[in-house]
């Protein structure tokens, strides 16, 4: 079963929280494997038919500008805060 946004948030933040840069596609694969998604679930499209659901969920979590940033196209990393 494809998880909802809230269920995806913590695993993806932990994935990005290791202070390394990650490919967006690797994050999608990580989430798919974490929730044991079948090939059919991985290919299920959003209602707009523009991308698959799991990629859309991953993108929605990583769009949050207060937590994650993208130093270059297709790369994600945890935002570092300095006090």
mmCIF file of the N, C-alpha and C atoms, coordinates in Angstrom:
data_MODEL
# 
_entry.id   MODEL 
# 
loop_
_atom_site.group_PDB 
_atom_site.id 
_atom_site.type_symbol 
_atom_site.label_atom_id 
_atom_site.label_alt_id 
_atom_site.label_comp_id 
_atom_site.label_asym_id 
_atom_site.label_entity_id 
_atom_site.label_seq_id 
_atom_site.pdbx_PDB_ins_code 
_atom_site.Cartn_x 
_atom_site.Cartn_y 
_atom_site.Cartn_z 
_atom_site.occupancy 
_atom_site.B_iso_or_equiv 
_atom_site.pdbx_formal_charge 
_atom_site.auth_seq_id 
_atom_site.auth_comp_id 
_atom_site.auth_asym_id 
_atom_site.auth_atom_id 
_atom_site.pdbx_PDB_model_num 
ATOM 1   N N  . UNK A 1 1  ? 0.835  -1.177 0.000   1.00 0.00 ? 1  UNK A N  1 
ATOM 2   C CA . UNK A 1 1  ? 0.000  0.000  0.000   1.00 0.00 ? 1  UNK A CA 1 
ATOM 3   C C  . UNK A 1 1  ? 0.885  1.248  0.000   1.00 0.00 ? 1  UNK A C  1 
ATOM 4   N N  . UNK A 1 2  ? 0.535  2.207  -0.822  1.00 0.00 ? 2  UNK A N  1 
ATOM 5   C CA . UNK A 1 2  ? 1.303  3.439  -0.915  1.00 0.00 ? 2  UNK A CA 1 
ATOM 6   C C  . UNK A 1 2  ? 1.014  4.283  0.329   1.00 0.00 ? 2  UNK A C  1 
ATOM 7   N N  . UNK A 1 3  ? 2.058  4.730  1.032   1.00 0.00 ? 3  UNK A N  1 
ATOM 8   C CA . UNK A 1 3  ? 1.857  5.521  2.247   1.00 0.00 ? 3  UNK A CA 1 
ATOM 9   C C  . UNK A 1 3  ? 1.383  6.939  1.918   1.00 0.00 ? 3  UNK A C  1 
ATOM 10  N N  . UNK A 1 4  ? 0.840  7.610  2.932   1.00 0.00 ? 4  UNK A N  1 
ATOM 11  C CA . UNK A 1 4  ? 0.436  8.999  2.740   1.00 0.00 ? 4  UNK A CA 1 
ATOM 12  C C  . UNK A 1 4  ? 1.608  9.930  3.063   1.00 0.00 ? 4  UNK A C  1 
ATOM 13  N N  . UNK A 1 5  ? 1.388  11.209 2.870   1.00 0.00 ? 5  UNK A N  1 
ATOM 14  C CA . UNK A 1 5  ? 2.430  12.225 3.045   1.00 0.00 ? 5  UNK A CA 1 
ATOM 15  C C  . UNK A 1 5  ? 3.039  12.168 4.449   1.00 0.00 ? 5  UNK A C  1 
ATOM 16  N N  . UNK A 1 6  ? 2.194  12.110 5.471   1.00 0.00 ? 6  UNK A N  1 
ATOM 17  C CA . UNK A 1 6  ? 2.683  12.124 6.851   1.00 0.00 ? 6  UNK A CA 1 
ATOM 18  C C  . UNK A 1 6  ? 3.542  10.900 7.154   1.00 0.00 ? 6  UNK A C  1 
ATOM 19  N N  . UNK A 1 7  ? 3.172  9.768  6.602   1.00 0.00 ? 7  UNK A N  1 
ATOM 20  C CA . UNK A 1 7  ? 3.926  8.544  6.831   1.00 0.00 ? 7  UNK A CA 1 
ATOM 21  C C  . UNK A 1 7  ? 5.294  8.598  6.146   1.00 0.00 ? 7  UNK A C  1 
ATOM 22  N N  . UNK A 1 8  ? 5.375  9.286  5.030   1.00 0.00 ? 8  UNK A N  1 
ATOM 23  C CA . UNK A 1 8  ? 6.632  9.411  4.280   1.00 0.00 ? 8  UNK A CA 1 
ATOM 24  C C  . UNK A 1 8  ? 7.613  10.398 4.916   1.00 0.00 ? 8  UNK A C  1 
ATOM 25  N N  . UNK A 1 9  ? 7.097  11.380 5.621   1.00 0.00 ? 9  UNK A N  1 
ATOM 26  C CA . UNK A 1 9  ? 7.914  12.498 6.090   1.00 0.00 ? 9  UNK A CA 1 
ATOM 27  C C  . UNK A 1 9  ? 9.105  12.044 6.933   1.00 0.00 ? 9  UNK A C  1 
ATOM 28  N N  . UNK A 1 10 ? 8.877  11.320 8.009   1.00 0.00 ? 10 UNK A N  1 
ATOM 29  C CA . UNK A 1 10 ? 9.971  10.968 8.924   1.00 0.00 ? 10 UNK A CA 1 
ATOM 30  C C  . UNK A 1 10 ? 11.039 10.087 8.268   1.00 0.00 ? 10 UNK A C  1 
ATOM 31  N N  . UNK A 1 11 ? 10.663 9.013  7.563   1.00 0.00 ? 11 UNK A N  1 
ATOM 32  C CA . UNK A 1 11 ? 11.720 8.216  6.927   1.00 0.00 ? 11 UNK A CA 1 
ATOM 33  C C  . UNK A 1 11 ? 12.565 9.020  5.933   1.00 0.00 ? 11 UNK A C  1 
ATOM 34  N N  . UNK A 1 12 ? 11.936 9.909  5.185   1.00 0.00 ? 12 UNK A N  1 
ATOM 35  C CA . UNK A 1 12 ? 12.700 10.700 4.222   1.00 0.00 ? 12 UNK A CA 1 
ATOM 36  C C  . UNK A 1 12 ? 13.587 11.732 4.906   1.00 0.00 ? 12 UNK A C  1 
ATOM 37  N N  . UNK A 1 13 ? 13.115 12.318 5.983   1.00 0.00 ? 13 UNK A N  1 
ATOM 38  C CA . UNK A 1 13 ? 13.954 13.269 6.718   1.00 0.00 ? 13 UNK A CA 1 
ATOM 39  C C  . UNK A 1 13 ? 15.152 12.567 7.358   1.00 0.00 ? 13 UNK A C  1 
ATOM 40  N N  . UNK A 1 14 ? 14.930 11.367 7.851   1.00 0.00 ? 14 UNK A N  1 
ATOM 41  C CA . UNK A 1 14 ? 16.052 10.594 8.397   1.00 0.00 ? 14 UNK A CA 1 
ATOM 42  C C  . UNK A 1 14 ? 17.039 10.236 7.293   1.00 0.00 ? 14 UNK A C  1 
ATOM 43  N N  . UNK A 1 15 ? 16.511 9.887  6.134   1.00 0.00 ? 15 UNK A N  1 
ATOM 44  C CA . UNK A 1 15 ? 17.366 9.547  4.990   1.00 0.00 ? 15 UNK A CA 1 
ATOM 45  C C  . UNK A 1 15 ? 18.244 10.732 4.604   1.00 0.00 ? 15 UNK A C  1 
ATOM 46  N N  . UNK A 1 16 ? 17.656 11.908 4.558   1.00 0.00 ? 16 UNK A N  1 
ATOM 47  C CA . UNK A 1 16 ? 18.407 13.106 4.177   1.00 0.00 ? 16 UNK A CA 1 
ATOM 48  C C  . UNK A 1 16 ? 19.231 13.664 5.338   1.00 0.00 ? 16 UNK A C  1 
ATOM 49  N N  . UNK A 1 17 ? 18.965 13.219 6.550   1.00 0.00 ? 17 UNK A N  1 
ATOM 50  C CA . UNK A 1 17 ? 19.596 13.784 7.733   1.00 0.00 ? 17 UNK A CA 1 
ATOM 51  C C  . UNK A 1 17 ? 20.997 13.313 8.027   1.00 0.00 ? 17 UNK A C  1 
ATOM 52  N N  . UNK A 1 18 ? 21.604 12.569 7.135   1.00 0.00 ? 18 UNK A N  1 
ATOM 53  C CA . UNK A 1 18 ? 22.955 12.071 7.401   1.00 0.00 ? 18 UNK A CA 1 
ATOM 54  C C  . UNK A 1 18 ? 24.038 13.049 6.937   1.00 0.00 ? 18 UNK A C  1 
ATOM 55  N N  . UNK A 1 19 ? 23.611 14.261 6.559   1.00 0.00 ? 19 UNK A N  1 
ATOM 56  C CA . UNK A 1 19 ? 24.515 15.339 6.131   1.00 0.00 ? 19 UNK A CA 1 
ATOM 57  C C  . UNK A 1 19 ? 25.274 15.027 4.841   1.00 0.00 ? 19 UNK A C  1 
ATOM 58  N N  . UNK A 1 20 ? 24.773 14.076 4.073   1.00 0.00 ? 20 UNK A N  1 
ATOM 59  C CA . UNK A 1 20 ? 25.328 13.789 2.752   1.00 0.00 ? 20 UNK A CA 1 
ATOM 60  C C  . UNK A 1 20 ? 24.343 14.241 1.695   1.00 0.00 ? 20 UNK A C  1 
ATOM 61  N N  . UNK A 1 21 ? 24.834 14.458 0.498   1.00 0.00 ? 21 UNK A N  1 
ATOM 62  C CA . UNK A 1 21 ? 23.949 14.769 -0.616  1.00 0.00 ? 21 UNK A CA 1 
ATOM 63  C C  . UNK A 1 21 ? 23.464 13.461 -1.220  1.00 0.00 ? 21 UNK A C  1 
ATOM 64  N N  . UNK A 1 22 ? 22.197 13.445 -1.639  1.00 0.00 ? 22 UNK A N  1 
ATOM 65  C CA . UNK A 1 22 ? 21.590 12.249 -2.214  1.00 0.00 ? 22 UNK A CA 1 
ATOM 66  C C  . UNK A 1 22 ? 20.905 12.603 -3.524  1.00 0.00 ? 22 UNK A C  1 
ATOM 67  N N  . UNK A 1 23 ? 20.924 11.675 -4.458  1.00 0.00 ? 23 UNK A N  1 
ATOM 68  C CA . UNK A 1 23 ? 20.159 11.853 -5.680  1.00 0.00 ? 23 UNK A CA 1 
ATOM 69  C C  . UNK A 1 23 ? 18.679 11.713 -5.345  1.00 0.00 ? 23 UNK A C  1 
ATOM 70  N N  . UNK A 1 24 ? 17.868 12.538 -5.992  1.00 0.00 ? 24 UNK A N  1 
ATOM 71  C CA . UNK A 1 24 ? 16.426 12.465 -5.779  1.00 0.00 ? 24 UNK A CA 1 
ATOM 72  C C  . UNK A 1 24 ? 15.911 11.069 -6.140  1.00 0.00 ? 24 UNK A C  1 
ATOM 73  N N  . UNK A 1 25 ? 16.404 10.516 -7.221  1.00 0.00 ? 25 UNK A N  1 
ATOM 74  C CA . UNK A 1 25 ? 15.950 9.181  -7.649  1.00 0.00 ? 25 UNK A CA 1 
ATOM 75  C C  . UNK A 1 25 ? 16.302 8.111  -6.608  1.00 0.00 ? 25 UNK A C  1 
ATOM 76  N N  . UNK A 1 26 ? 17.426 8.280  -5.907  1.00 0.00 ? 26 UNK A N  1 
ATOM 77  C CA . UNK A 1 26 ? 17.791 7.343  -4.838  1.00 0.00 ? 26 UNK A CA 1 
ATOM 78  C C  . UNK A 1 26 ? 16.823 7.457  -3.666  1.00 0.00 ? 26 UNK A C  1 
ATOM 79  N N  . UNK A 1 27 ? 16.368 8.681  -3.383  1.00 0.00 ? 27 UNK A N  1 
ATOM 80  C CA . UNK A 1 27 ? 15.390 8.888  -2.309  1.00 0.00 ? 27 UNK A CA 1 
ATOM 81  C C  . UNK A 1 27 ? 14.065 8.215  -2.656  1.00 0.00 ? 27 UNK A C  1 
ATOM 82  N N  . UNK A 1 28 ? 13.672 8.287  -3.918  1.00 0.00 ? 28 UNK A N  1 
ATOM 83  C CA . UNK A 1 28 ? 12.443 7.619  -4.362  1.00 0.00 ? 28 UNK A CA 1 
ATOM 84  C C  . UNK A 1 28 ? 12.593 6.112  -4.197  1.00 0.00 ? 28 UNK A C  1 
ATOM 85  N N  . UNK A 1 29 ? 13.731 5.566  -4.597  1.00 0.00 ? 29 UNK A N  1 
ATOM 86  C CA . UNK A 1 29 ? 13.986 4.131  -4.443  1.00 0.00 ? 29 UNK A CA 1 
ATOM 87  C C  . UNK A 1 29 ? 14.007 3.731  -2.974  1.00 0.00 ? 29 UNK A C  1 
ATOM 88  N N  . UNK A 1 30 ? 14.628 4.560  -2.143  1.00 0.00 ? 30 UNK A N  1 
ATOM 89  C CA . UNK A 1 30 ? 14.685 4.283  -0.706  1.00 0.00 ? 30 UNK A CA 1 
ATOM 90  C C  . UNK A 1 30 ? 13.279 4.182  -0.128  1.00 0.00 ? 30 UNK A C  1 
ATOM 91  N N  . UNK A 1 31 ? 12.440 5.146  -0.458  1.00 0.00 ? 31 UNK A N  1 
ATOM 92  C CA . UNK A 1 31 ? 11.079 5.156  0.069   1.00 0.00 ? 31 UNK A CA 1 
ATOM 93  C C  . UNK A 1 31 ? 10.284 3.955  -0.454  1.00 0.00 ? 31 UNK A C  1 
ATOM 94  N N  . UNK A 1 32 ? 10.451 3.644  -1.724  1.00 0.00 ? 32 UNK A N  1 
ATOM 95  C CA . UNK A 1 32 ? 9.754  2.491  -2.310  1.00 0.00 ? 32 UNK A CA 1 
ATOM 96  C C  . UNK A 1 32 ? 10.152 1.198  -1.613  1.00 0.00 ? 32 UNK A C  1 
ATOM 97  N N  . UNK A 1 33 ? 11.434 1.051  -1.346  1.00 0.00 ? 33 UNK A N  1 
ATOM 98  C CA . UNK A 1 33 ? 11.921 -0.147 -0.659  1.00 0.00 ? 33 UNK A CA 1 
ATOM 99  C C  . UNK A 1 33 ? 11.509 -0.166 0.806   1.00 0.00 ? 33 UNK A C  1 
ATOM 100 N N  . UNK A 1 34 ? 11.537 0.988  1.452   1.00 0.00 ? 34 UNK A N  1 
ATOM 101 C CA . UNK A 1 34 ? 11.174 1.093  2.868   1.00 0.00 ? 34 UNK A CA 1 
ATOM 102 C C  . UNK A 1 34 ? 9.754  0.585  3.109   1.00 0.00 ? 34 UNK A C  1 
ATOM 103 N N  . UNK A 1 35 ? 8.844  0.901  2.189   1.00 0.00 ? 35 UNK A N  1 
ATOM 104 C CA . UNK A 1 35 ? 7.449  0.508  2.339   1.00 0.00 ? 35 UNK A CA 1 
ATOM 105 C C  . UNK A 1 35 ? 7.092  -0.728 1.512   1.00 0.00 ? 35 UNK A C  1 
ATOM 106 N N  . UNK A 1 36 ? 8.111  -1.423 0.998   1.00 0.00 ? 36 UNK A N  1 
ATOM 107 C CA . UNK A 1 36 ? 7.908  -2.669 0.248   1.00 0.00 ? 36 UNK A CA 1 
ATOM 108 C C  . UNK A 1 36 ? 6.845  -2.537 -0.834  1.00 0.00 ? 36 UNK A C  1 
ATOM 109 N N  . UNK A 1 37 ? 6.956  -1.494 -1.642  1.00 0.00 ? 37 UNK A N  1 
ATOM 110 C CA . UNK A 1 37 ? 5.974  -1.271 -2.694  1.00 0.00 ? 37 UNK A CA 1 
ATOM 111 C C  . UNK A 1 37 ? 6.178  -2.261 -3.832  1.00 0.00 ? 37 UNK A C  1 
ATOM 112 N N  . UNK A 1 38 ? 5.073  -2.734 -4.370  1.00 0.00 ? 38 UNK A N  1 
ATOM 113 C CA . UNK A 1 38 ? 5.126  -3.629 -5.522  1.00 0.00 ? 38 UNK A CA 1 
ATOM 114 C C  . UNK A 1 38 ? 5.450  -2.804 -6.772  1.00 0.00 ? 38 UNK A C  1 
ATOM 115 N N  . UNK A 1 39 ? 5.775  -3.497 -7.862  1.00 0.00 ? 39 UNK A N  1 
ATOM 116 C CA . UNK A 1 39 ? 6.049  -2.791 -9.122  1.00 0.00 ? 39 UNK A CA 1 
ATOM 117 C C  . UNK A 1 39 ? 4.821  -2.012 -9.593  1.00 0.00 ? 39 UNK A C  1 
ATOM 118 N N  . UNK A 1 40 ? 3.637  -2.555 -9.376  1.00 0.00 ? 40 UNK A N  1 
ATOM 119 C CA . UNK A 1 40 ? 2.410  -1.861 -9.768  1.00 0.00 ? 40 UNK A CA 1 
ATOM 120 C C  . UNK A 1 40 ? 2.232  -0.578 -8.956  1.00 0.00 ? 40 UNK A C  1 
ATOM 121 N N  . UNK A 1 41 ? 2.510  -0.653 -7.657  1.00 0.00 ? 41 UNK A N  1 
ATOM 122 C CA . UNK A 1 41 ? 2.386  0.534  -6.801  1.00 0.00 ? 41 UNK A CA 1 
ATOM 123 C C  . UNK A 1 41 ? 3.421  1.593  -7.180  1.00 0.00 ? 41 UNK A C  1 
ATOM 124 N N  . UNK A 1 42 ? 4.619  1.155  -7.524  1.00 0.00 ? 42 UNK A N  1 
ATOM 125 C CA . UNK A 1 42 ? 5.670  2.094  -7.925  1.00 0.00 ? 42 UNK A CA 1 
ATOM 126 C C  . UNK A 1 42 ? 5.322  2.826  -9.219  1.00 0.00 ? 42 UNK A C  1 
ATOM 127 N N  . UNK A 1 43 ? 4.531  2.189  -10.070 1.00 0.00 ? 43 UNK A N  1 
ATOM 128 C CA . UNK A 1 43 ? 4.171  2.782  -11.360 1.00 0.00 ? 43 UNK A CA 1 
ATOM 129 C C  . UNK A 1 43 ? 2.840  3.522  -11.336 1.00 0.00 ? 43 UNK A C  1 
ATOM 130 N N  . UNK A 1 44 ? 2.111  3.442  -10.213 1.00 0.00 ? 44 UNK A N  1 
ATOM 131 C CA . UNK A 1 44 ? 0.799  4.099  -10.126 1.00 0.00 ? 44 UNK A CA 1 
ATOM 132 C C  . UNK A 1 44 ? 0.955  5.606  -10.295 1.00 0.00 ? 44 UNK A C  1 
ATOM 133 N N  . UNK A 1 45 ? 0.133  6.178  -11.147 1.00 0.00 ? 45 UNK A N  1 
ATOM 134 C CA . UNK A 1 45 ? 0.243  7.600  -11.470 1.00 0.00 ? 45 UNK A CA 1 
ATOM 135 C C  . UNK A 1 45 ? -0.670 8.465  -10.608 1.00 0.00 ? 45 UNK A C  1 
ATOM 136 N N  . UNK A 1 46 ? -0.249 9.713  -10.426 1.00 0.00 ? 46 UNK A N  1 
ATOM 137 C CA . UNK A 1 46 ? -1.104 10.710 -9.795  1.00 0.00 ? 46 UNK A CA 1 
ATOM 138 C C  . UNK A 1 46 ? -2.310 10.961 -10.697 1.00 0.00 ? 46 UNK A C  1 
ATOM 139 N N  . UNK A 1 47 ? -3.405 11.544 -10.168 1.00 0.00 ? 47 UNK A N  1 
ATOM 140 C CA . UNK A 1 47 ? -4.561 11.839 -11.012 1.00 0.00 ? 47 UNK A CA 1 
ATOM 141 C C  . UNK A 1 47 ? -4.220 12.699 -12.237 1.00 0.00 ? 47 UNK A C  1 
ATOM 142 N N  . UNK A 1 48 ? -3.207 13.548 -12.114 1.00 0.00 ? 48 UNK A N  1 
ATOM 143 C CA . UNK A 1 48 ? -2.807 14.394 -13.236 1.00 0.00 ? 48 UNK A CA 1 
ATOM 144 C C  . UNK A 1 48 ? -2.077 13.607 -14.334 1.00 0.00 ? 48 UNK A C  1 
ATOM 145 N N  . UNK A 1 49 ? -1.691 12.368 -14.025 1.00 0.00 ? 49 UNK A N  1 
ATOM 146 C CA . UNK A 1 49 ? -0.970 11.488 -14.958 1.00 0.00 ? 49 UNK A CA 1 
ATOM 147 C C  . UNK A 1 49 ? 0.394  12.045 -15.378 1.00 0.00 ? 49 UNK A C  1 
ATOM 148 N N  . UNK A 1 50 ? 0.971  12.946 -14.573 1.00 0.00 ? 50 UNK A N  1 
ATOM 149 C CA . UNK A 1 50 ? 2.260  13.551 -14.920 1.00 0.00 ? 50 UNK A CA 1 
ATOM 150 C C  . UNK A 1 50 ? 3.446  12.824 -14.295 1.00 0.00 ? 50 UNK A C  1 
ATOM 151 N N  . UNK A 1 51 ? 3.225  12.150 -13.171 1.00 0.00 ? 51 UNK A N  1 
ATOM 152 C CA . UNK A 1 51 ? 4.303  11.397 -12.533 1.00 0.00 ? 51 UNK A CA 1 
ATOM 153 C C  . UNK A 1 51 ? 3.703  10.338 -11.627 1.00 0.00 ? 51 UNK A C  1 
ATOM 154 N N  . UNK A 1 52 ? 4.538  9.397  -11.197 1.00 0.00 ? 52 UNK A N  1 
ATOM 155 C CA . UNK A 1 52 ? 4.015  8.355  -10.325 1.00 0.00 ? 52 UNK A CA 1 
ATOM 156 C C  . UNK A 1 52 ? 3.818  8.898  -8.912  1.00 0.00 ? 52 UNK A C  1 
ATOM 157 N N  . UNK A 1 53 ? 2.965  8.242  -8.161  1.00 0.00 ? 53 UNK A N  1 
ATOM 158 C CA . UNK A 1 53 ? 2.562  8.711  -6.833  1.00 0.00 ? 53 UNK A CA 1 
ATOM 159 C C  . UNK A 1 53 ? 3.750  8.796  -5.885  1.00 0.00 ? 53 UNK A C  1 
ATOM 160 N N  . UNK A 1 54 ? 4.591  7.761  -5.858  1.00 0.00 ? 54 UNK A N  1 
ATOM 161 C CA . UNK A 1 54 ? 5.689  7.743  -4.897  1.00 0.00 ? 54 UNK A CA 1 
ATOM 162 C C  . UNK A 1 54 ? 6.699  8.858  -5.187  1.00 0.00 ? 54 UNK A C  1 
ATOM 163 N N  . UNK A 1 55 ? 6.936  9.164  -6.449  1.00 0.00 ? 55 UNK A N  1 
ATOM 164 C CA . UNK A 1 55 ? 7.826  10.278 -6.806  1.00 0.00 ? 55 UNK A CA 1 
ATOM 165 C C  . UNK A 1 55 ? 7.189  11.604 -6.370  1.00 0.00 ? 55 UNK A C  1 
ATOM 166 N N  . UNK A 1 56 ? 5.885  11.723 -6.534  1.00 0.00 ? 56 UNK A N  1 
ATOM 167 C CA . UNK A 1 56 ? 5.183  12.935 -6.114  1.00 0.00 ? 56 UNK A CA 1 
ATOM 168 C C  . UNK A 1 56 ? 5.239  13.136 -4.609  1.00 0.00 ? 56 UNK A C  1 
ATOM 169 N N  . UNK A 1 57 ? 5.083  12.044 -3.856  1.00 0.00 ? 57 UNK A N  1 
ATOM 170 C CA . UNK A 1 57 ? 5.179  12.137 -2.395  1.00 0.00 ? 57 UNK A CA 1 
ATOM 171 C C  . UNK A 1 57 ? 6.584  12.541 -1.962  1.00 0.00 ? 57 UNK A C  1 
ATOM 172 N N  . UNK A 1 58 ? 7.572  11.927 -2.576  1.00 0.00 ? 58 UNK A N  1 
ATOM 173 C CA . UNK A 1 58 ? 8.961  12.258 -2.240  1.00 0.00 ? 58 UNK A CA 1 
ATOM 174 C C  . UNK A 1 58 ? 9.249  13.716 -2.549  1.00 0.00 ? 58 UNK A C  1 
ATOM 175 N N  . UNK A 1 59 ? 8.792  14.166 -3.691  1.00 0.00 ? 59 UNK A N  1 
ATOM 176 C CA . UNK A 1 59 ? 9.002  15.562 -4.074  1.00 0.00 ? 59 UNK A CA 1 
ATOM 177 C C  . UNK A 1 59 ? 8.289  16.507 -3.116  1.00 0.00 ? 59 UNK A C  1 
ATOM 178 N N  . UNK A 1 60 ? 7.080  16.164 -2.687  1.00 0.00 ? 60 UNK A N  1 
ATOM 179 C CA . UNK A 1 60 ? 6.328  17.015 -1.772  1.00 0.00 ? 60 UNK A CA 1 
ATOM 180 C C  . UNK A 1 60 ? 7.053  17.183 -0.444  1.00 0.00 ? 60 UNK A C  1 
ATOM 181 N N  . UNK A 1 61 ? 7.648  16.110 0.060   1.00 0.00 ? 61 UNK A N  1 
ATOM 182 C CA . UNK A 1 61 ? 8.396  16.197 1.315   1.00 0.00 ? 61 UNK A CA 1 
ATOM 183 C C  . UNK A 1 61 ? 9.642  17.056 1.133   1.00 0.00 ? 61 UNK A C  1 
ATOM 184 N N  . UNK A 1 62 ? 10.361 16.874 0.044   1.00 0.00 ? 62 UNK A N  1 
ATOM 185 C CA . UNK A 1 62 ? 11.623 17.570 -0.154  1.00 0.00 ? 62 UNK A CA 1 
ATOM 186 C C  . UNK A 1 62 ? 11.478 18.997 -0.650  1.00 0.00 ? 62 UNK A C  1 
ATOM 187 N N  . UNK A 1 63 ? 10.278 19.403 -0.980  1.00 0.00 ? 63 UNK A N  1 
ATOM 188 C CA . UNK A 1 63 ? 10.070 20.794 -1.400  1.00 0.00 ? 63 UNK A CA 1 
ATOM 189 C C  . UNK A 1 63 ? 10.110 21.742 -0.203  1.00 0.00 ? 63 UNK A C  1 
ATOM 190 N N  . UNK A 1 64 ? 9.924  21.214 1.001   1.00 0.00 ? 64 UNK A N  1 
ATOM 191 C CA . UNK A 1 64 ? 9.894  22.048 2.200   1.00 0.00 ? 64 UNK A CA 1 
ATOM 192 C C  . UNK A 1 64 ? 11.213 22.811 2.333   1.00 0.00 ? 64 UNK A C  1 
ATOM 193 N N  . UNK A 1 65 ? 11.195 24.131 2.103   1.00 0.00 ? 65 UNK A N  1 
ATOM 194 C CA . UNK A 1 65 ? 12.444 24.904 2.085   1.00 0.00 ? 65 UNK A CA 1 
ATOM 195 C C  . UNK A 1 65 ? 13.078 25.086 3.455   1.00 0.00 ? 65 UNK A C  1 
ATOM 196 N N  . UNK A 1 66 ? 12.365 24.785 4.511   1.00 0.00 ? 66 UNK A N  1 
ATOM 197 C CA . UNK A 1 66 ? 12.914 24.962 5.857   1.00 0.00 ? 66 UNK A CA 1 
ATOM 198 C C  . UNK A 1 66 ? 13.708 23.757 6.325   1.00 0.00 ? 66 UNK A C  1 
ATOM 199 N N  . UNK A 1 67 ? 13.592 22.651 5.620   1.00 0.00 ? 67 UNK A N  1 
ATOM 200 C CA . UNK A 1 67 ? 14.219 21.417 6.074   1.00 0.00 ? 67 UNK A CA 1 
ATOM 201 C C  . UNK A 1 67 ? 15.235 20.889 5.067   1.00 0.00 ? 67 UNK A C  1 
ATOM 202 N N  . UNK A 1 68 ? 14.876 20.886 3.802   1.00 0.00 ? 68 UNK A N  1 
ATOM 203 C CA . UNK A 1 68 ? 15.681 20.264 2.761   1.00 0.00 ? 68 UNK A CA 1 
ATOM 204 C C  . UNK A 1 68 ? 16.044 21.310 1.709   1.00 0.00 ? 68 UNK A C  1 
ATOM 205 N N  . UNK A 1 69 ? 17.216 21.202 1.149   1.00 0.00 ? 69 UNK A N  1 
ATOM 206 C CA . UNK A 1 69 ? 17.560 22.078 0.038   1.00 0.00 ? 69 UNK A CA 1 
ATOM 207 C C  . UNK A 1 69 ? 18.193 21.259 -1.077  1.00 0.00 ? 69 UNK A C  1 
ATOM 208 N N  . UNK A 1 70 ? 18.250 21.858 -2.233  1.00 0.00 ? 70 UNK A N  1 
ATOM 209 C CA . UNK A 1 70 ? 18.813 21.191 -3.393  1.00 0.00 ? 70 UNK A CA 1 
ATOM 210 C C  . UNK A 1 70 ? 19.985 22.022 -3.895  1.00 0.00 ? 70 UNK A C  1 
ATOM 211 N N  . UNK A 1 71 ? 21.226 21.604 -3.567  1.00 0.00 ? 71 UNK A N  1 
ATOM 212 C CA . UNK A 1 71 ? 22.394 22.368 -3.997  1.00 0.00 ? 71 UNK A CA 1 
ATOM 213 C C  . UNK A 1 71 ? 22.561 22.395 -5.513  1.00 0.00 ? 71 UNK A C  1 
ATOM 214 N N  . UNK A 1 72 ? 22.121 21.334 -6.183  1.00 0.00 ? 72 UNK A N  1 
ATOM 215 C CA . UNK A 1 72 ? 22.122 21.265 -7.639  1.00 0.00 ? 72 UNK A CA 1 
ATOM 216 C C  . UNK A 1 72 ? 20.895 20.473 -8.067  1.00 0.00 ? 72 UNK A C  1 
ATOM 217 N N  . UNK A 1 73 ? 20.546 20.576 -9.315  1.00 0.00 ? 73 UNK A N  1 
ATOM 218 C CA . UNK A 1 73 ? 19.362 19.902 -9.826  1.00 0.00 ? 73 UNK A CA 1 
ATOM 219 C C  . UNK A 1 73 ? 19.444 18.391 -9.606  1.00 0.00 ? 73 UNK A C  1 
ATOM 220 N N  . UNK A 1 74 ? 18.407 17.823 -9.006  1.00 0.00 ? 74 UNK A N  1 
ATOM 221 C CA . UNK A 1 74 ? 18.345 16.390 -8.789  1.00 0.00 ? 74 UNK A CA 1 
ATOM 222 C C  . UNK A 1 74 ? 19.084 15.895 -7.560  1.00 0.00 ? 74 UNK A C  1 
ATOM 223 N N  . UNK A 1 75 ? 19.661 16.807 -6.783  1.00 0.00 ? 75 UNK A N  1 
ATOM 224 C CA . UNK A 1 75 ? 20.399 16.450 -5.562  1.00 0.00 ? 75 UNK A CA 1 
ATOM 225 C C  . UNK A 1 75 ? 19.679 17.068 -4.374  1.00 0.00 ? 75 UNK A C  1 
ATOM 226 N N  . UNK A 1 76 ? 19.541 16.300 -3.292  1.00 0.00 ? 76 UNK A N  1 
ATOM 227 C CA . UNK A 1 76 ? 18.898 16.801 -2.090  1.00 0.00 ? 76 UNK A CA 1 
ATOM 228 C C  . UNK A 1 76 ? 19.825 16.635 -0.899  1.00 0.00 ? 76 UNK A C  1 
ATOM 229 N N  . UNK A 1 77 ? 19.636 17.476 0.091   1.00 0.00 ? 77 UNK A N  1 
ATOM 230 C CA . UNK A 1 77 ? 20.448 17.409 1.305   1.00 0.00 ? 77 UNK A CA 1 
ATOM 231 C C  . UNK A 1 77 ? 19.695 18.105 2.422   1.00 0.00 ? 77 UNK A C  1 
ATOM 232 N N  . UNK A 1 78 ? 19.995 17.714 3.653   1.00 0.00 ? 78 UNK A N  1 
ATOM 233 C CA . UNK A 1 78 ? 19.375 18.357 4.812   1.00 0.00 ? 78 UNK A CA 1 
ATOM 234 C C  . UNK A 1 78 ? 19.914 19.767 4.938   1.00 0.00 ? 78 UNK A C  1 
ATOM 235 N N  . UNK A 1 79 ? 19.041 20.712 5.220   1.00 0.00 ? 79 UNK A N  1 
ATOM 236 C CA . UNK A 1 79 ? 19.468 22.104 5.401   1.00 0.00 ? 79 UNK A CA 1 
ATOM 237 C C  . UNK A 1 79 ? 20.208 22.214 6.719   1.00 0.00 ? 79 UNK A C  1 
ATOM 238 N N  . UNK A 1 80 ? 21.307 22.924 6.706   1.00 0.00 ? 80 UNK A N  1 
ATOM 239 C CA . UNK A 1 80 ? 22.110 23.114 7.912   1.00 0.00 ? 80 UNK A CA 1 
ATOM 240 C C  . UNK A 1 80 ? 21.792 24.469 8.517   1.00 0.00 ? 80 UNK A C  1 
ATOM 241 N N  . UNK A 1 81 ? 21.479 24.475 9.783   1.00 0.00 ? 81 UNK A N  1 
ATOM 242 C CA . UNK A 1 81 ? 21.184 25.717 10.487  1.00 0.00 ? 81 UNK A CA 1 
ATOM 243 C C  . UNK A 1 81 ? 22.362 26.066 11.382  1.00 0.00 ? 81 UNK A C  1 
ATOM 244 N N  . UNK A 1 82 ? 22.693 27.317 11.375  1.00 0.00 ? 82 UNK A N  1 
ATOM 245 C CA . UNK A 1 82 ? 23.788 27.783 12.206  1.00 0.00 ? 82 UNK A CA 1 
ATOM 246 C C  . UNK A 1 82 ? 23.238 28.815 13.192  1.00 0.00 ? 82 UNK A C  1 
ATOM 247 N N  . UNK A 1 83 ? 23.563 28.626 14.470  1.00 0.00 ? 83 UNK A N  1 
ATOM 248 C CA . UNK A 1 83 ? 23.078 29.557 15.500  1.00 0.00 ? 83 UNK A CA 1 
ATOM 249 C C  . UNK A 1 83 ? 24.117 30.616 15.779  1.00 0.00 ? 83 UNK A C  1 
# 
